[in-house]
Amino acid sequence: MEKVLIVGMGFMGGSLALSLRDSDFEGTLFGLDVNPRALERAKEMGLIKEGFTEYAPVKELNPDLVVIATPVGTFEGIARKLKEVLSEDAVVTDLGSVKGDIVYRLETILGPRFVGGHPIAGTEKSRVENSVRGLFKDKKVIITPTERTDRTALEEVVSLWRKVGGVVEFMDPHLHDRVFGAVSHLPHAVAFALIDAIAKLSEDVDLFRYPGGGFKDFTRIAASDPVMWRDIFLTNRENVLKSIDTYMESLKLLRDLIEKEDEPGITEFLKEAKERRLSLE
Ligand code: NAD
């Protein structure tokens, strides 16, 4: 890990660079981004030695590890460009929120040196200037090796995340998408839709002037980046649709209990939810 290139110097790429800089990592960090301002900012923050907006200089740089940290919809195009300029033994990983088919497609393009990854850490903020020091400390990092994954590449990626304090867990790429389609992608869909519902209910009174603590807590994630979430919903489409359908059934169940003024039914529904939520703590 002498020369590490981060493709996408945004919030996650920047937080990884910041965390590596604080660790025992002794190599040099470089960035590639379509937005030159993100690279300038990363340089000013001391996160990278040099930044590129094109792939040609990457050939000369010859990095040994590349981390793709852009929105998931861009991954395949980036992988094709990387394949043209990387040496055979350069390891490539990503930190995208969707794995599943995309892992196999990137493996087809880049070969067994590609290792899929997803740190379960983040915020609703984007852009490099919002990078968080220690973002990955004690956080789960899901690594999704396949039967073809090169063992040395896998070890290198595991070591990268352990350096920044991540707790590595291995998972099948498709299982990853079922799990996070439910516990991450669904809550984001619900938060975005809730804001839409409140806007529709604001016809004669501006309801956004009266946000309670619960509303603010619940909708914090609706301030997340639209492009990033569009790509996540479309790339994990089937799992997201299934999760939304199940959620609509649950909401309909609660709605019916309220309509029927079913006191014991409502109490039981809320009690079960409360117990499940408390068991998380
Ligand atoms: P971000 O918007 O802060 O950063 C993305 C960066 O990628 C930007 O600087 C943008 O200019 C650059 N970019 C976009 N298209 C590009 C391309 N084709 N080539 C090169 N650069 C390009 O987003 P982020 O929050 O850092 O998210 C990045 C990735 O991390 C996403 O795949 C997301 O699913 C994943 N992720 C995010 C979080 C989170 O909480 N933000 C958590 C886990 C995983």
Residues whose N, C-alpha, C, O or C-beta is under 5 A from the ligand:
A	BS01	NAD	V7 G8 M9 G10 F11 M12 G13 L32 D33 V34 N35 A38 A69 T70 P71 V72 T74 L95 G96 S97 P119 A121 G122 T123 K125 S126 R127
